Each structure stands twice: as structure tokens, then as C-alpha cells.
Amino acid sequence: MVVDAGPDTCGAGDQPERSVTSAHIRKLGVKWGAPDGTTGPPPHGARARARRAARHGVAILGAAILHALIRRIAAGGYPGLVVGTGLSHARAGRRGGVRGAEGVCPMTSSELDSGTVLRAVDDAEGYVARICFKTGPPTLTGVELEWTVHDAVEPTRPVTRRRLRAALGAYAPTTLDPGSPAVPLPGSGAVSVEPGGQVELSTVPCRSLRDLYERTRSDVDHLTGLLGAAGLVLGRTGIDPYRPPVPVVDTPRYRAMRCAFDRLGVAGRTMMYSTAGLQLCVDAGTPAQVAERWAAAHALGPPLLALFATARRHRGRDTGWASARMATWQCIDPTRTRPVWAPGDAPVDPATVWARYALAAPLLCLRRDGDDWSVPPGVTFQDWLAGALPRPPTTDDLDYHLSTLFPPVRPRGYLELRYLDCQPAGEWIAPVGVLAALLGDDRTRDAARAVCEPVAGRWVEAARWGLRDPVVAVAARRVLDLAMRALDRTGLPTATRAEIARIVARRLAAAEEDRP
């Protein structure tokens, strides 16, 4: 896969065009699919950190946590590790493209007072566990659909910020137009724009898959019409098949991200400016379900990534990868992109594993006044807790740090499944319907996990070969049999279920023809 470094603004000079292959993944020094989610870069000045920590003392969140927790329980929250239903709480306040535009993690606003200072690792881990795994009956589903955007006549032509802003009008996010009202689409979805000009639609959470389908289809049609009137079309694949990576939206966050990723190679710019994915958002489940839903969401990843891979061509070339989009994620920074769960992991509370993963990840950017949000390389959030930066971190800083972690399954109060490529027009419902069917009841979920767990660590193979990997292909076919039998329970109309079955059958037939 060939990617372009693009213009450099980090002071490091222009970077040459290079190929990103499996060798680059191995050279990063940390296997992307490694099961240990608790490791990070070597410690920086452990003794100095210890001295600083001693000077700071051990602070606890104390009354603020207790008060918030009591308020939440009194309001009728669910008992368990966390109280409150995840997806509905987490999605509140995401309107107007807030999350898509700047990646802000909004799920914490009602848990603690803003700006609470954190100094102890235990306090930070407890905070992460509490806000990222909200428990309750799994009833809500949402999607985030992302597309590259192209000129309808000349798809290789760059689409400028001004043209995109004019096309979106009142629906444009404020990162694209600071004066925009950023109104929601007719189906209540919010529009955001990613750094390469990719357009993203974030839906509201829906209690039925049928409602989600109808709302999302309405919003996609409306968005398609807006862009079409400006001579623009939505892309159909998970990576830009025509153009090199070029920035369209520039913010302090995006500049800091680019600088951090540039230290590791050129894949970061491709990810930021050229890729487009499909994300399914589902509730984490009741306390008794969380661990199994967490494991199943991961185990389903490689087979469904392979089945729904659409990102083979980039910049007019065959990359040799079924999903060059996923290949870029595997190359940028494994400390923030590798899976948090892997087959064979010892039984550990998912919230604990995620908290340790998050604190061990290096900071990607540091919000401050002005345009420079860069951060010294290699400083983890745990280092920050120990005094590595001039001021101690707050809960707001930790919220923001969580928004800079990009594993294939990310907990945000709900579970965000991030491993699918953008789908051709009208076909997004196929992977969404399949996943919803497989996670819809405990028995089907457990059967699907059992089918997929033998290949649950084959992320690189699934991205590289798709269904040409024979082991992944067998698991994909078996899990699809389960999904097709469970589709009747999703509440989708008969015609929609039939369309999902046709899309899946066509993908399987194409894979058979592509076999060597």
C-alpha cells in the first residue's frame, strides 16, 4: 500500500513516499494484535516521577464522586459497575457534529464536576472504568457513517473546504464554518467533517433497528441531495481510490495528531485524510452481559472486516490489501490502535483492562490556548499523573485523552465497533444488520463468539487478504449462517432483510471468484 506524506508542517521536513506493509507493522516494536493491553513505552524518569508524585501527595476524588454517584442512583440508574444506560447517556450532546469534528468524548459530563484534578493512578483508572462502561439492558443502536467526497465529474479533483462548506450549508459543522448553526438532518443525524474532508453522519440512538434504518436512510438521501446539488458525490470505499492524502480541515488537534503520527511514519496522514469507516454503536449490556458482549464484539471483527472490506484501491493503485484502510490503522501507533481484547486473555474486568490501556497510551495532544497543542513524544497519561508535565491533569484532560484512542472496539459508555470499511451506497445496512442480529440475544452472541474466536487475533490477515484467507473465510461463512437465521428478530422489514441476504451472498460469491 502506498501512501503520501503530504505537506509537512511539523518542522521535520518533507517525508518521502513509502510503502506501508506488514513489515512496517512489525517494525513498530509492539505487535498491534498483542493481547496485553496494559503495556506502553518505556517509563520516562521513574525516580523523578516518584519524587514528583510524593511531592504532590495522593489526592482522591472523594465527595465529588460520591455526590455524583448518589445523584445518579437516586435518578433511577442501573446498579452494577456503572449506573445509567450507556448509549442514550453517551449520545446526549453529540448533536451538531461535536464528536465527529473534534473527537470530543462527551459521555462524562454528568459524572463529575468539570476540571477535577487527578493525581493518583487508582483514581484515574476508576474514573475511566466508571464512565466508559455504563451498564443496563442493551436496547439502543446507533451508527456513524463516513465517506470520502468527490467531484461528480472528475473524482481525482480535490474538494476544497469552501466548496464543501457551501454544499452543506446550514448543516455544516462549526469546524468547517464557525458561524454555522449546524442544524441536524431531517432524521436527527448530525453532520461532521473529518480532517481530509470526509463527511460523517452520526445518528441518534434508536430503540429499534427499523427506526434506525429509516432515519439513517432519510438522512443519507438528504445528504446525498445536498452534495449532488453542488456537483459532489459520496465515496463508495473505505479509502480514497483516486487522490493522495491532503488536509482540508485544520485545527490545533489535527495538527498535533499529524505531528505525532509523522514520528512513526506516513500512515498517519493517510488515515487522517484518506480513510472512511462505518461504526456501529451498541449498549454495553447489563453487568452480567458486559464481559461477553465485549469479547464477542472483538471476536467478530476479523471475519466481518474481511467480508465487508472495500478499501483495496488507493490513489489509483491496487494496494494489495483487502482493506488498506485498516492497514493504515495497524501502522500508525499500536499503543492506541491495537485491540484491547484478544483470544486467550485471562478473565479480567473489561473496564479495568481498558483503563490500564488508556493510561499507558502516550498523549496525542494537549489542549491549551493558542494553536500549538503538541506534546513531548512518549509521555503517557500515567506519566502525566506522576508529574511529567508542568500542571497535573484533570478529568477533562482524561476525557479528551480517551477521544484520541482508536482501537477496533472502543468503550464510550457504549461499545463503538470501529473495524468496518465504508460501504457502497445503500449497503451500509448489511454489516449493521448482521452485527445487530449476532449481538441481539445472548445465545446467538455466544454461538457467534465460539465460531469466531479461533480467528479473533487475525486482524492483519483479514485486512491483508480478506476472504482469501481460508481460515477467516470459514469463520465468516459460519457466522453469517447464524446471522441470517437471527435477522428475523431484528425488526427490519422483510424487503430489507432480503436485501441484506443478497448483499452478503454477492460478497461471498465475489470472494469465491477471487480465490487463487
C-alpha angles and dihedrals in degrees: 000000000000122000133180122231092212124199114340122227101165099084092250096106129240116319121221123244110265140175119252110214139153087277089065090052091054093046092060088080097229118077108237092219096045113140096223106089094173101072126094140165118313113287117267113227099336094185092048090049090051092051091049091047090052090051092050092047125209113301124193129202089229118154095017092060094042093048093049092047093050091049091051095049091046088054090060102263121167118268119239138068090335131011125227133044108284109216099043092047094043096047093052109108095018093111120117096037095286096145098036094048100049105006092241112174103226102179097095104059098105099038105072138004111274115262100021107166117240123204107150124072091220091056092049093047091049091049093051092047092050099049100037100050109048110173135213140108110318103246108134133075132183137171138209114206119193129188139178110237125226142182106261093227103032108029091180091061115103116248110224128219091243093054093047092048091051092049095051095044113171091003093062115116119243092250086066096038117013090201096051119120086217092213119191122254119256092269090051095255120142125229122221133171124223124217095270093049094265111155118225130195116203114192130209114253112267131204093217131042089223091058090047091051094049095045094046094046089051092050094046090051091049093047091047089052093050093051093041091057087058094048094257132126135195118249121247102211141061095250132034104269094194115033139052118244111282128166118245103165116042124190134155089260094052093046091051091048091051093050093048094048093045089065088065099043141277102302093088093068092049090052093048099043108025112032132089127187144180119233127194118203119203135166116267091231135227119323088263092052103041099088094046094045090048092052094043093050088057097041092054091055106086097044094046093042088055095045096048099035111138103159106094102120124059128172091356094305136107104244095196090236124109087215112022086171091065090042090062091051089051090055106044106071122332093197089071103024108041117102116273091215129046133177112271095029113147112254104273129158105267091224091057093047092049093048092053091046090051096049092047093054118097118248112262097195140349119222114231140142112291133026100293110092095154120133132203109272120261098016108138126202088251089055088052090053088054092054104268092140129050096256130035119254123254133210087262089057091050091049089054094046089055089057089060095059116094114184119155089258115033125184114221100161082296128041117269112200104205105171103094127098123231109275131223117269112298094004099094089096092067099069091034092052093045093051093043090051093049094048095038098097135015096245095053091043093053092046091050092049091050090052094047103037094085088063098031092112096049097096095132093046092049091050093044102044107013110196090347085083098090096208093050090044093056091051091047093053093047094048091047089057088057092046095050091052091049097046091089089067095055095079092235116144117265092248092052093050089050090051091052089051091051093049092049093046090051092051091050092047091050090051090053091052090049094055113116 
